Amino acid sequence: MAILVDASSRILIQGITGATGRSFAGRMVENRSGLVGGVTPGRGGQVVAGVPVFDTVDEAVARTAATHSLIVVPPAGVLDAVMEAADAGIRLAVVYTEGAPVWDTLRARAYAHSRGMMLCGPNSAGIASPGKANLSDLNDANLAPGSIGIVSRSGTLTYEVILELRRRGLGTSTVVCLGGDPIVGLHYGPVLEGFDADPETEAVVLIGEIGGGMETDAVPLIRRMRKPVVGYIAGWSAPPAKKMGHAGAIVQDRTESAEAKTGVLTEAGVRTARLLLDVAPMVEDVAGARRRPVLP
């Protein structure tokens, strides 16, 4: 099984006629990742990578029965894109766009919640269930189906963990990148709950970073989980009050440091790694995972 996206997901790309949208569309069609159409206002009737383009999400849903959307519009268009997707009945939208105005993100998150739509991002690398559906910038060639769930704030660190797991013959059930902006829609909690309930997920990797309280907010749920969790918090050498890469990766007080978050997770029963390269060996120790061929 998988969580959030699977083989039944029918995916739209909002912003499909832009350079980023076209890149995603070509790869998704090539890998049969569930793409059924795209949306760009004023471009209805065009075709990109063999799938139809519509003027509105409402029309696209009516014509394709789409259930999920990948949003790759410019930052100023994120709020309208999220609201349009929610109004059209999309179940889950992933906002790949980085740099959306914070106030727009707050409004988008509230609007999505009011319409019953799950919102992942902004600044999310996306969500992928290998071999089933891929709404992310993760390369399908590097993904392998398996029994390890990954939830992360960082796309780059996620890529590294996936590679190290594959070198040990371990694949993933679903990979969820929450997004690196200060305000995002989806947090760790619902994802961890999904993994804990998924019979095909044997262990979970939680990748966090300095700044904010998302990781510590997940501790009460982690304490109740039946499945083992391996954690890593990036930013051990980060100086206070200095943004490190993501807009949300900034230590405002001591509780937001890598050391503090690692301590809280460890107390909750998470096996925590000080080095990113230690994550995969720890997963190997805690999971009786079904293995695939090891990468060279």
Secondary structure, 3 states (H helix, E strand, C coil): CCCCCCCCCCEEEECCCCHHHHHHHHHHHHCCCCEEEEECCCCCCCEECCEEEECCHHHHHHHHCCCEEEECCCHHHHHHHHHHHHHCCCCEEEECCCCCCHHHHHHHHHHHHHCCCEEECCCCCEEEECCCEEEECCCHHHCCEEEEEEEECCHHHHHHHHHHHHHCCECEEEEEECCCCCCCCCCHHHHHHHHHHCCCCCEEEEEEECCCCHHHHCHHHHHHCCCCEEEEEECCCCCCCCCCCCCCCCCCCHHHCHHHHHHHHHHCCCEEECCHHHHHHHHHHHCCCCECCCCC
